[in-house]
Amino acid sequence: MAQVRIVTDSTADLSRELVERHRITVVPLLVQFDEEVYRDGVDIDTDRLFAKVAEKKRLPKTASVGPAVFQETFARATADGAEVIYVGISSKLSSTLQNARMAVEPFGNRVHIWDSLNLSTGVGYQVLLAAELAGAGKSPDEILTALEDARPKIRTYFVVDTLDYLYMGGRCSGLQMLVGSLLKIRPIIAVVDGGMIVAAKLRGPRQKALDWMLERFAEDARQVGVDPTRVFITHTGVPDDARYMADAVRRTLPEVREILETRAGAVIGSHCGPGTIGIIYKTK
């Protein structure tokens, strides 16, 4: 049986240690300030991103790489006869998956494209699942079947701490930003069917938003069960909040095997801004 290699893009927000441990290939997406083009996770991270936004007073553009980059990536990955499963950011949020699909023709049925219908470590959760199954010698069909089972069970919630980035990105009006800032309203975003919805708008202390997400986690743990394999806590530079949430997760689900704290990359960070934190897990 041919080896199966797992490829993803940088919006999966997996740490370098996880990528290396599971032998995952990551295609960096692009962050562009005027003529300056950076590769997400290679030339720029969220700290540098936020500094440049503060300096330039505007957001960068983010973009997928073209089909040619995917074709080169798939060619290297299949050169020894291996097969590839590419797990990408939701097709409803980015053209990345479409570009990957445009690159598969030369490889026949040796390259498989999987739409995660998610973002950030909602993608990363599926990437790790695929990588672990590939490492266990499972076939592409077996891996894709497991991904199909897992995809609708993945829960992704995150709180946006500042409306500035949503405003600069055209996702809320100046009036909405003013009112939201004055009232200290923090939107909580959920990923549903591959798109983003506002699950709640919370007014008051930041911890209230963290507790809202933790309450959803606890409800799922009680009502349908949460897969104890792993829980992700992903953020744009708020490690104290990540520790608070990790401690709460352990109290709620003592049997959880690993809680993975990861930093969001520059592409995700350019849309949600500093102070963002989310929880990602899979129900049973």
N, C-alpha and C positions, 0 to 999 in steps of 0.2 A: 504493500500500500504506500502511495506517495506521501511524503511529508506535507503537512498543512501549515502554512505560515499566515500569521495574522497581521493585517495592516490597518491602521486607522489614521485619523488626522489630528492635528494639535488641539482641536476643541475638546477632545476626550479628557484633557486636563489630568493625565496620569503623571505621577512623579517619575523622574529619571530612574529611580531605583526600581519601581514597578515595571517600567518599560524594559530595562535591562534584564531583570529577573525572569520575565516571561518572554523575552526575545521578540518583542513587538516592534514592528516598523512604523514610525510616525512620520506622516507627511505634514510639514509645517505650512499652515496657511499664512496669509500675508496681511501686514498692517502698514498703511501708507499715510505719511504726512507729506502732502505735496509731492515732491520728487524723491523723497526719502522712503525707501521700501525696506521693510524689516520682515524677517521670517519669525513667526510666532514660536517662542521657546528656544530659538537659536540666537537671534540678534536682539531680541527684546522680551522682557518679562513685564509683569504688572507694575512693579516699582518704577521701572524706566518709562513705561507707558504713562502712568499718572503724572510723573514729573514733566513729561513732554506736553501733556494736555494742559497742565497748569501754566506752562511756559507759553504755549501757543494760543491758549484760550479757545480751543476747538478740538473736536474729536477727529481721529484719523478715519480713513476709510478702511474697511476690512474686505478681503477678497479671497476666493478660492484660488488655488493654482490651476493652471489649465490642464486639459487632457494629456498633453505631451509629458508633463511631470508624472502623472499617474502611470502613463505607459512605460516610462523609464523605470519607475518604482516596481511595477509588476514584472517587467522584463528581468530585473535583477533578482526578484524573489522567486521566479519560476525557472531561472537559468539551469538549475540542476534537476529539473523535473518535478519540483514541488508544486502544489496547488496553493492558491491564495484565497482567503476570505477578507474582504475589505469591509470594516464596520465604520460607517460614517455618520456625521451629524445629520439630523433630520432633513429630509428633502423639502420640508415645508419651511425651513428656516434659512437654507443656504443652497447655492448652486453646486456645492462641492460634490454631492452624490451624483448629480447629472454629469459632471465632468469626468468622474471616475467611470461611469457607465460608458461614456464615449471612448474610453481607452481600452476596453476589454476585447474588442473584436480580434486582434492578432493572437489572442491566447485561447481561443475556443472556449471549452468548458473548464479551463484550469483556473480561471479567476471568477470569484463569486462576489457579488455586491450586496451588502446587507444594509438596509435603511434602519437605523436605530430608532427613528422617530423620537429622538431625544437630543439633549445637549449636555455639554460638560461631562461630569462623571456619570450622568445617565447614559451617555455613550460609553464611558470608561467601564462601567459595570458590565456591559455586554462584551466589551473587548476582553476583559479579564476572564469572563466565562468562556469565551471562545478560545483564548490562549491556553487555559487550563485543560480544556477538552482536547485541543490539538496536541498538547504535551502528553496527554494520556493515550495518544494514538487513535483518536476518533476520526472518522471519515468526514469529509465536508458535509455530506447529507446529515450525518448525526449531529454535527455542530450546528448547522442551520436549523434543524428541528428543535434543538435545545434553545436557540436564540428566539425562535418563533414562540416557544412556550414562555420564555422569560420576559420578552419585550412588553406585553401589556401589564405585567405585574410590577414593573419598576415605577417607583414613586419619586418624583423630583420636585422639591420645594426650595425656594430661596427668597430671602428678603433683600430688597434694594434699600440701602441706607440713605442715599441722596438722590433727589430727582434731577440734579444738574445734568447727569449723563443722558437720562431719558429726554430731557429738554433739548440738549445739544444735538442729540440723535434724531430729533423730530418726533419722538414718541409721546410727548405731552406738550401742551401749550404753555405759553408764558404765564397765563392766569392759573392754570393747574399747578404749575411749579410754585408760584407765589403762595397760593392757598395751601398747598401741601407743605411747603416749608414753614409757613407761619403756624400751622396746626401740628407740625411735626408728624405728618402722616407718612407711614412706610408701607408701600405695597408689597404683598407677598405673591410671588409668581409661582404657578404650578405648570408643569408640562402635561398637556392632555392631547392624545392622538397626534403627537408630533408638533403641536403648536403650543404657544404660551397663552395662559389666561391669568387674569388677576383673581387669585383665590380669596384674598382678604385685603382690606385697607385698615391698618391699625394706627391708632393715634396714641401717643404717649411714649413711655420709656422704651428704649431699644429692646430690653429684655423681654418685653411683652411679645414682640415678634418672634424671638427665639423660642419662647414658651409655646406660642401658637403652633410652630412647626413640630415641637416635641410632643405636643398633645395629639397631633395627627399621627405621629409615629406610635404613640402609646395606644391610640384607638385601633390602629391597624394590628398592633401586636395582640390586643385583646380579641378583636372581632374576627380577623381572618388569619392572623399569624404572620410574623415577619421571618424571612429566611435568615438564619443566624450566621450564614457564611461570612458576610461582610456588610458594613454600613460605611458609606462615604460621608465625610463632612468637608465640604469644599468652600473656599473663601478667597477673598482678594486682599488678605493681609490683616486678619483679626484673630490671631492665635488664642487670645484669652477667651473669646466667644466660642472658638472651636473646642477648647478644653471643657468649657461649661456644658456644651452640648454633648460631648463625648461622655462626660460623667453621667449625664442624665440618661443617655442611651444604655450605658452599662447597668444602671439601676433598673431600667425598664426591661431590658433583655440581657440578663446576666450570662446567658449562654452564647452571646455573640462572640464569634471567633476572632474577628479583627475589625477595628474601627480605623479607617484610612483617612487621615487628614491630608488634603491636597490643596495646593494653591492653583487657582484658576489662571489660565494663560492670558496673553494680551488680547487675543481676539474676543474671548468671552468678557474680559475685563473692560474692553472698550465700549461694550453695550450696557454693562450693569454698574460700573464704577467702583470706587473704593468702599470698603465697609460691607460689601455683599457677602452673605454666607448662606449656605444651603445644606440640606440633608437629602441623601439619595439612598434608597434601599429597595429591596424586592420583597413583595408579599408572597406568601405560600400559595 
